[in-house]
């Protein structure tokens, strides 16, 4: 079967795009591998009407609602290849099945790479987090560490004192010169230049970190910005342009309605933005769905 639109990626951005197209009565296919970036988080926070709800539960309800629209098909699987051009795209799944569409919406997300420090990765999404707006309230008034992973990590360190007493671990990546030192001091941030080499604690909880000189610093939560990379190769296969973001590359969008540099290909969510947030991903998905629909008309 040939579809008007294939949406690759069925999390916040993809399902939001699908809803617009479903309500426009367009035949669409949603392809999803079932491994969203937010699968490590117990709850979604700061998302209006969904605060404290597990991301998987939000997506189950989205699937239930979308399934009521007869023009929507779903495939559980990983899309491994995409080719073609405007009005003649093809998406191939890992099982060899191929599907055709006039437009594509890529909401395939990004993969996180954390600093190579023992005890960090296994606590990702639990006591090691990236977004203060998403998770800061849940660790309010606790001892918070900010682990530098790129030159702009000081921005995170300056934000976190609104949630709890903060220590900034520079990891040798961020020089704390006079101006920055003054800003950190004004916010009450302690600065530690000796690198963290181990994260301590029972289970998924954090009790502190061990430094390279053997000292330990008591902590109960760590924020860090992981390096990010596109999870899927589809955009690159299609020739979509990328640009560098703060933590890694993301798709370059043309002005208006989430259009990539390739005609007929739209994108939304973390793979198409330097800012990663569920609400922003959903809103961008709405625009991508509208953009793809209107391009079919105009």
N, C-alpha and C positions, 0 to 999 in steps of 0.2 A: 504493500500500500504506500502511496505517496501522500505526505502530509504538507500542510501549509507551513508549519513550524515544528522543528524538533528542538526541544529544550534538553540540554545535557547538564544534569546536576539537579537534584530534587530537594535542596534544603531551602532556607528562607528566601533567597533570591529567585531560585528556579520555580518554586511553587507560587510565588507572588506573580511572576511573569505568566505562568500557566493560567492563573485565575483570570487575568485580563483577557487572554486569548480564548479561554473556555467560555467566558461570558459574551465574547464576540462571535461565538458559534463557529469557530475555526477548527478544523481537524488538526490536532496536535498530538505529539508524542513526547512524553517525559521519560528520559533515560536516567536512572540513578543506580549507583553502585552500593549505596547503603553505608558509606563511610565518611560522614560529614566531619568537617574540622572540629565542630563543637561536641563530638561524641564523648569527649573526656570530661565535660562539664555536667554536674548534677542538675543545674538549674540555669535558666536564662533570666537575666536581670536587666532592668531598665527598659524592657520592651513593653510598651503600653498595653495593658490588658493581659499580659502574659508573665508578669513579674513573679519569679519563683517557680515557674513551670519548667519541667524538664524539656530540653530541646526535642528529644525523641517524641514526647507526648504532643508537643506543638505540631510536629510533622505528621503524626498519626491523625490528628484532627484535620490538618490541611488535606491529607490524602482522602479522608472520608468525605470532606466537603467537595473536593474536586471530582471525586468519583461519581457524584450526582450529575455531572455534565456529560452528555452522551458523546461529545466530540473529542473527548480526552482519552488517550491510551497511555498505559504505563508499561515500562519494561524494567525489570530489575537486572542490572548487569553493568559492566564497565565498557564504555565506548573507547575504542583503541585507535580509531582512525577516522579522519574526516577529509573530504576532498570536494572539488567542484567549484561552482560559481553561482552567482545570483540566479535564482529560480531552478538551479540544478545542483543541489548539494546532496552528498551521500555520507551517512554515518555508519561505520561498521563496529559491531560489538565484538567482544573477546571470544564469543562462541561462533563467530563467522557470519552472523545475521547482518544484513545490510538494510538500511532504511533511507528513503529519499525525502527531501523537503525543499520547499522554495526559500525558506529562511531558517537560520540557526540562531539560537540563544544559548550562549555558553555561560554557565554558572557553576563552573567546575572547582572553584576554590583554590586554596593554597595549602602547601605542606609546611609545617613548622620544623625548624632545626634549632634546638636549644644548645647553649654552651655545654661543652663536654665536661661536665662536673658530676661525679658520682652522687646519686640521690636526687638529682634534679628532674630527669625525664619521667621517672615513675610517679612523681607527684604533680605532673602537669595537669592543669585543670582542676586540681584539688586544693593544695596549699601553695602551688607555684602557678602564677597567673600572669596575664599580660595587660588586662584592661581595668584600670581603677573604677571606671564607671560601671563596668559589668560585675565586678567582684569586690570592690573596695568596702562597701557597706558591710559585707559579711565578715570582714576582718577588722572592723572598726575598733579603735582603742587598743589593738594588739601591736606588738613590736614587728615592724615591717622592714624588710630589706629590699633595696632596689639593686639588681645585679646588672651592671653595664654590659651591653652586648653590641653597642654601636655608638657613634659619637653624639647622638641626640638623647642618650639615656638620661642625661641630667634633667631633661624636660619631665620625665617620669618622676625623678627624685624630688623635683620642686612641687609636683602635684600631690604626692602621697601624704604629706603631713596633714591634709584635711581629713584623713581617715585614721591615722595613727602615728606614733613616734617612729621616725624613719631614719635608717642608715643607708648611705649611698656607697656601694662597693664599686670603685672605679675600674677594677680589673686591669689596670694599665692601659685602658682604652680612652679614657677621658681625662685630659689634663685639667686640674682644678686650679685655674689661675685666679688672680685677685678678684675680677668682676664676678665670676661664677661663685667663688668662695663666699663672697659677700651675700649673694642671693641665697645660697644654701644656708648660710648662718642665720639670715633673717627669717627663714622658714623653719629654723630649728633642726635642720638636717645634719646628722653626724656623717663625716666623710671617712671612709676607710680605704687606704690605697694598697694595702697588702691583699693579694688575690685570695678569693674563696677557692678552696680545693675540695671541699666535701660538704654535703648537706646532711644534717643530723636529725634524728627523730624516730619515733616508733610508728610503724605503718606508714600511712600517708600524711601524718602530722609532721610538723617541723618544730624542733626545739632549739635549733641554732645552726651555725655554720662553723666549719673549721677553716682557719686561714693558713697560708703557706708557711708562716713562722710558728705554727703550732697553737696559736691562741684560738679560742672559741668566742663567738659572739652570739648571745641569746636572741632568737627570732621566733616568730610564729607564722610568718607568711613572707613569701618572696614574689616580687614582681620583676619581670624581665620581658624584653621585646625580642622574640625569636627571629631568626632569619627566615624569610619566607620565599617560596618558589612555587610556580604554578604546578598544581597536582597533575593536570592533564596535558598531553602534548597536542591536543586538537588545534588550539589557536595558532601555535607555531606551524603546524602542518598546513594550515589554511593560508599562512603568510601574514597573519595579523601583526601589527606593529606593537612593540612593548616600549615602556619607558621605566627608568629607575625610580623606585620609591625609597622611603626611609629604611625599610627592612628587606627590600628585594624588588624584583621587577613586577610590574603589573601591566595589563593591557592599556594601550593608549586609545582613548576614545575621541571620536570626532564630535564637534559641537552638535548637541541635540539627541535626546532619546537613546543614549547608551550605544551608539553606533561605533563599531570598531573601524579600523582602516580598510577592511574588506567589505565591499558592498554586500548587503544581505546578512551579515553576521553581527549580532548584538551580544552584549555581555553585561553582567552585573555581579555584585557580591565582591568577595575578597580578591578574586582574580582580576578585577577591573577597577580597583581603588586602593590608594595607599592607606585609607582609613578603614579599619575592620570593626564592624559593629552590626549586630543583628538587625536593628531598626534601619540602619542605612542600607544594608543589603536588601531588605524587603522593599524599601522605597525604590531603590535602583532597579529591582526586579520588576516592579510595577511599570517603571518607565521603559524598560527593555521590552516588555510585553506589548505596551502601547506602541512603541516605536516599530516593532516588527509587524504589528497589525496594520498600522497606518501605511507602512511601506508597501504592503500588499494592495492597498487601495490607490495610493497616490503615486 
